[in-house]
């Protein structure tokens, strides 16, 4: 993994001055950092993926929405059952995914 990208992602988190970095920037940052520390960043990745699935950029692209939600479900399922955020983000991702099914 490119260490410069990891440093850049960590700087983005530190400079964001908020609890969760949202939007495409958050998706990029948490995807990268989840590869290194899935239990630390996975729940935030699942959260922003669900959020991003409702963004104006993908609102009219159901295939893209489903891909984001499927990724969110997989990321949440991969978290340890001991992770305090696992159940919450998994339920949120599954509920959003269920709403997409006609």
N, C-alpha and C positions, 0 to 999 in steps of 0.2 A: 504494500500500500504506500502511496506517495505521502511521505511525512509532511511535505509542504501543504498538501490539501488538508491533512489532519489538523495542522496548526491553524490554517485558515478557518476551518470549521469551528475549532475551539474559540478562536478570536471572535467569530460572529456571535457565538453564544454569550461570551463575556461582554461584548459591546452592545448586545440587544437590550439590556436593561429591562427585561421582562422574563416571566417564568417560562414561557414557551415561545419559540420562534415559529411564526406561522408562514403560510404561503409556500411558494416554490422554494424560497430560501430555506425555510424550515425543513421541507421534505429533503432537499439536497443535504443539508447539514446532518439531520438525524439518520438518513440512510447511510451516510459515510460513517458516522460515529457508532451506529448500531453494529456495524461490522466488527468494531473493536471491543465494544462493551455493550452487548445486547441487553443485559439486565438493567443497565443505567439509562440507556437511550431508547430502547425498544418501545416502551409504553408511550413515550412522546412521539415517536415515529408513527405508531398506530393512530394516535390522536390526530396528528396533523394530516395523515393520509385521509382519514374520514372527513376532516374539515375541508381538505382540498377537493374532495369529490363533489362538493357543492359549489365550488368556485365558478364564477362566470366563464373562466377559460375552458372548463370541461362540462358545463351544464348541458350543452347540446350534443355531447359526445358520450352516449351511454356505454359504449365499449370501454372508453377511457375511465369513466366513473367506476364501472365494474372492476376494472383492473386495479384501480387504487384501493377499492374496498376489499378485494380479494387479498391484496398485499397486506392491508391492515389486519385482516383476520389471521393470516399466516404469521405475521410478526407477533401479534398478541398471543396466539397459540404457542409460539415458540418460547415465550417467557416462562420462567420457572413458576410452578404453582405457589411458591413461597413469595413471589413478587407481590407487594401490596397493591399494585395498580393493575395487575393482570386481569382480574375478573371484570373490573370496570371498563377497561379499554376493549376487552374482548366482547363484552355485551354491547357496547356502543357500536363496534364494527359490525357485529352480527345483525343488530337492529337496522343499521343503515343499509346493509347488504340485502336484508329481507324486504326493505321498502323498494328496492330496485326491481324485485321480481314481480312481474305482472300477475 
